[in-house]
Amino acid sequence: MKYSFHSFTSVNSIMIKRHTRTEQQQHIDAWQHRGLTKQPYCEQQGMTFSHFYC
């Protein structure tokens, strides 16, 4: 059996927006109001879980 290994490289230009304190509080309020855990809330908002507090 012969195996072929390929290396795929992709360059993604991702800019991470830092939220103002007001925006952070708005996200926290909306998250709590919706009764979701953080992960589903972040997915709905199109943001990564690790940047919830950024």
NUTIBA-715291 format. One record per residue (C-alpha): x, y, z. Coordinates in steps of 0.02 Angstrom, whole numbers, padded with zeros to 5 digits, always signed. Each point is the difference from the previous one (the first is absolute). Example, Ala and Ser with C-alpha at 12.3 -4.5 7.8 and 13.67 -1.06 7.14 Angstrom:
<nodes>
+00615-00225+00390/+00069+00172-00033/
</nodes>
This chain:
<nodes>
+00000+00000+00000/+00068+00169-00049/-00037+00156+00099/+00007+00175-00065/+00016+00145+00119/-00047+00175-00052/+00030+00158+00092/-00133+00132-00012/+00038+00176+00051/-00129+00134+00008/+00028+00178+00047/-00148+00079+00084/+00000+00183+00041/-00107+00014+00155/-00019+00161+00094/-00060-00016+00177/-00108+00145+00056/+00022+00048+00179/-00161+00056+00080/-00021+00158+00100/-00058-00019+00179/-00174+00051-00056/-00002-00132-00137/+00064-00130+00122/-00140+00040+00121/-00128-00006-00141/+00060-00175-00047/-00005-00057+00181/-00175+00070+00024/-00063-00078-00162/+00081-00168+00042/-00080-00003+00172/-00169+00056-00067/-00003-00140-00129/+00037-00133+00130/+00132-00084-00108/+00169-00062+00051/+00144+00105-00068/+00047-00120-00140/-00170+00001-00090/-00016+00188+00028/+00169+00030-00081/-00045-00112-00147/-00162+00097-00027/+00097+00164+00005/+00136-00061-00117/+00139+00019+00125/+00119-00125+00074/-00026-00060+00177/+00177+00052+00047/-00039+00181-00046/-00160+00016+00101/+00083+00120+00121/+00116+00087-00124/
</nodes>
